[in-house]
Amino acid sequence: MFGPDFFERLSQRMYYDLDGKPITQDQWSVLRLGAGSAHVARDHIGFYHVSTVWTGIDTAAPVDDDQGHTPLIYETMVFVERLDPDGVLAEDDRLDCTEQYAELHATRDDALAGHHRALSMVRDWIVNGRPEL
């Protein structure tokens, strides 16, 4: 994700609505505020958190003007909860923001399918142990 051309891509960032149509940064900001946290789905299984969100930003966009590129504007991520045997951490502080897994999607339907795949993967990790990714 953070290759040598990352900052060049960042400076040429494109914004997209929920359907993948290009919009301005101002329109994107309004949509982000109106979408609340922009969550499509959220689940907590054991000490894993599976989160799927609409970002509206295609972080995987090629630097060159690739007309055939489909914007990947949804993201599913799996996070792990910090161990807190003494129960002293607030709920928001228990989430370790180091991702365990991430997958990008073009549409809301793809994102929901990716969320369900991530849930299945996490259930497998709980039963069989998490492999090194």
C-alpha positions as CSV (number, residue, x, y, z in Angstrom):
1,M,0.0,0.0,0.0
2,F,2.8,2.5,0.9
3,G,5.0,2.0,-2.1
4,P,7.5,4.6,-3.4
5,D,4.7,6.4,-5.4
6,F,2.4,6.7,-2.4
7,F,2.8,10.4,-1.8
8,E,2.4,11.2,-5.5
9,R,-0.8,9.2,-5.5
10,L,-2.0,10.9,-2.4
11,S,-1.5,14.3,-3.9
12,Q,-3.7,13.2,-6.9
13,R,-6.4,11.7,-4.7
14,M,-9.8,11.1,-6.2
15,Y,-12.9,11.0,-4.1
16,Y,-16.0,8.8,-4.8
17,D,-19.5,8.5,-3.7
18,L,-21.1,5.4,-2.3
19,D,-21.7,4.1,-5.8
20,G,-18.1,4.8,-7.0
21,K,-18.9,7.9,-9.0
22,P,-16.2,10.7,-8.8
23,I,-17.1,13.6,-6.6
24,T,-15.3,16.7,-5.2
25,Q,-13.5,16.7,-1.8
26,D,-16.2,19.0,-0.5
27,Q,-18.9,16.5,-1.6
28,W,-17.0,13.7,-0.1
29,S,-16.7,15.5,3.2
30,V,-20.4,16.1,3.4
31,L,-21.1,12.4,2.6
32,R,-18.6,11.3,5.3
33,L,-20.3,13.4,7.9
34,G,-23.7,12.3,6.8
35,A,-22.7,8.6,6.8
36,G,-21.8,8.8,10.4
37,S,-18.7,6.6,10.8
38,A,-19.3,5.2,7.3
39,H,-19.5,1.7,8.7
40,V,-21.1,-0.9,6.4
41,A,-20.7,-3.7,9.0
42,R,-19.0,-4.3,12.3
43,D,-18.6,-7.5,14.3
44,H,-16.7,-8.6,17.4
45,I,-15.7,-12.3,17.7
46,G,-13.6,-13.2,20.7
47,F,-10.9,-10.6,20.8
48,Y,-11.1,-9.9,17.1
49,H,-12.9,-6.9,15.6
50,V,-14.0,-7.1,11.9
51,S,-14.9,-3.7,10.4
52,T,-16.0,-2.8,6.9
53,V,-16.2,0.8,6.0
54,W,-16.9,3.1,3.0
55,T,-13.8,5.3,2.6
56,G,-14.7,7.0,-0.6
57,I,-11.0,7.2,-1.4
58,D,-9.2,4.8,-3.8
59,T,-5.9,4.3,-2.1
60,A,-5.0,1.6,-4.7
61,A,-5.4,3.9,-7.7
62,P,-2.6,3.7,-10.2
63,V,-0.5,6.8,-10.7
64,D,-0.9,6.9,-14.4
65,D,-4.3,7.7,-15.8
66,D,-5.7,4.1,-16.1
67,Q,-9.3,4.5,-17.5
68,G,-9.9,0.8,-16.9
69,H,-9.2,1.0,-13.1
70,T,-12.2,0.3,-10.8
71,P,-12.0,2.4,-7.7
72,L,-11.6,0.4,-4.5
73,I,-13.6,2.6,-2.0
74,Y,-14.6,0.1,0.7
75,E,-12.3,-1.6,3.1
76,T,-12.6,-4.6,5.4
77,M,-10.1,-4.9,8.2
78,V,-9.6,-7.2,11.1
79,F,-8.1,-5.9,14.3
80,V,-7.2,-7.6,17.5
81,E,-8.2,-6.4,21.0
82,R,-5.4,-5.7,23.4
83,L,-5.1,-8.0,26.4
84,D,-6.5,-6.3,29.5
85,P,-6.5,-8.9,32.3
86,D,-6.9,-6.3,35.0
87,G,-9.8,-4.6,33.2
88,V,-8.3,-1.1,33.4
89,L,-8.5,-0.1,29.7
90,A,-11.5,1.9,28.5
91,E,-13.4,0.1,25.7
92,D,-11.9,2.4,23.0
93,D,-8.4,1.8,24.3
94,R,-8.7,-2.0,24.1
95,L,-8.6,-2.0,20.3
96,D,-5.1,-2.4,18.8
97,C,-5.2,-0.5,15.5
98,T,-2.6,-2.8,14.0
99,E,-4.5,-4.5,11.3
100,Q,-4.4,-8.3,11.2
101,Y,-5.9,-8.5,7.8
102,A,-7.2,-6.0,5.1
103,E,-9.1,-6.3,1.9
104,L,-10.3,-3.5,-0.5
105,H,-13.6,-3.6,-2.4
106,A,-15.3,-1.7,-5.3
107,T,-18.9,-1.9,-4.2
108,R,-21.0,-2.1,-1.1
109,D,-22.1,-5.6,-2.1
110,D,-18.5,-6.7,-2.6
111,A,-17.7,-5.1,0.8
112,L,-20.4,-7.1,2.5
113,A,-19.2,-10.3,0.9
114,G,-15.7,-9.4,2.0
115,H,-16.9,-8.8,5.5
116,H,-18.5,-12.2,5.6
117,R,-15.3,-13.8,4.3
118,A,-13.3,-12.0,7.0
119,L,-15.8,-13.3,9.7
120,S,-15.3,-16.9,8.4
121,M,-11.5,-16.4,8.4
122,V,-11.6,-15.1,12.0
123,R,-13.8,-18.0,13.1
124,D,-11.3,-20.4,11.6
125,W,-8.4,-18.5,13.4
126,I,-10.3,-19.0,16.7
127,V,-10.7,-22.8,16.1
128,N,-7.4,-23.6,14.3
129,G,-5.1,-20.7,15.3
130,R,-4.1,-17.7,13.3
131,P,-1.5,-18.4,10.7
132,E,1.2,-15.9,10.0
133,L,-0.1,-13.6,7.2
